[in-house]
Amino acid sequence: MYLGYRQIQGGPIDSQLLTASASYAMSPKWIATFGTAYDIAERQDRGQSLTITGIRSDFMVSVGFSVDSSKGNVGIGFMIEPFLGKRDASSNQLSPLLRPRTQ
């Protein structure tokens, strides 16, 4: 889970964005992540996203969908992220989800 706050001020932009996301390991090879953002300064929803990530031995493949109803935007994203260097518990943000499960 992630909760964040970002403030941008300058020129015509005054944004105080509250963001949150949660990832769920559906299986050892698949992770789903849902995210949302809300602009506190303008009291407006800034959108939601859903990403599905497939974990392979040498890379991760992600496909995502996002909606920003305040601007009428929708988006689709695709990403391939290779694992570079030693792959261990400290190698990336998703590392707790990537560790083998012990029984």
C-alpha positions in Angstrom: 0.0 0.0 0.0 1.1 3.5 -0.7 -0.2 6.9 0.4 1.4 10.1 -0.9 1.0 13.9 -1.0 2.4 16.2 -3.6 2.1 20.0 -3.8 2.9 22.0 -6.9 2.7 25.8 -6.8 3.9 28.1 -9.6 2.3 30.3 -12.2 -1.2 29.1 -13.0 -0.7 25.8 -11.3 -1.8 25.2 -7.7 -2.1 21.5 -7.0 -2.3 19.6 -3.8 -2.6 16.0 -4.8 -3.3 13.1 -2.5 -2.5 9.7 -4.1 -3.1 6.2 -2.9 -2.4 2.8 -4.4 -2.6 -0.9 -3.3 -1.0 -3.9 -4.9 -2.3 -7.4 -4.5 -0.4 -10.6 -5.4 -3.1 -12.7 -7.2 -0.5 -15.5 -7.6 3.2 -15.8 -7.6 3.3 -14.6 -11.2 0.5 -12.0 -11.3 0.1 -8.7 -9.4 -2.9 -6.3 -9.6 -2.5 -2.6 -8.6 -5.2 -0.1 -8.1 -4.5 3.6 -7.8 -6.5 6.8 -7.2 -5.7 10.5 -7.0 -7.6 13.5 -5.5 -6.7 17.2 -5.8 -7.3 18.7 -2.4 -6.8 22.3 -3.6 -9.5 22.1 -6.3 -11.6 19.5 -4.5 -11.7 17.3 -7.5 -11.2 13.6 -8.4 -8.1 13.3 -10.6 -8.6 9.7 -11.7 -8.1 6.0 -11.1 -5.9 3.4 -12.6 -5.8 -0.4 -12.7 -2.6 -2.2 -13.7 -2.0 -6.0 -14.1 1.6 -7.1 -14.0 3.0 -10.5 -15.1 6.3 -11.5 -13.5 8.6 -13.6 -15.6 12.1 -14.8 -14.8 14.0 -11.9 -16.5 11.4 -9.2 -16.8 7.9 -7.9 -15.8 5.1 -7.0 -18.3 2.5 -4.5 -17.2 -0.8 -3.5 -18.9 -2.7 -0.7 -17.4 -5.9 1.3 -17.8 -6.6 4.8 -16.4 -9.5 7.2 -16.2 -9.4 11.0 -15.4 -13.1 12.0 -15.3 -12.2 15.6 -14.5 -10.6 16.0 -17.9 -12.6 13.3 -19.8 -9.4 11.4 -20.4 -8.8 7.6 -20.6 -5.6 5.9 -21.2 -4.0 2.5 -21.8 -0.4 1.7 -21.0 2.0 -1.1 -21.7 5.4 -1.6 -20.2 8.2 -4.2 -20.2 10.6 -3.8 -17.3 13.8 -6.0 -17.4 15.4 -7.2 -14.2 18.9 -5.7 -14.2 21.6 -6.9 -11.8 21.2 -9.2 -8.9 17.5 -9.9 -8.1 16.9 -10.0 -4.3 14.7 -8.5 -1.6 16.2 -5.0 -2.0 16.2 -4.8 -5.9 12.8 -3.0 -6.6 9.6 -1.7 -5.0 7.6 -4.8 -5.7 10.2 -7.0 -3.9 7.9 -8.0 -1.0 5.4 -9.3 -3.6 8.1 -11.1 -5.6 9.6 -13.1 -2.8 8.9 -16.8 -2.9 6.3 -17.9 -0.4 7.4 -20.1 2.5 5.1 -22.8 3.9 
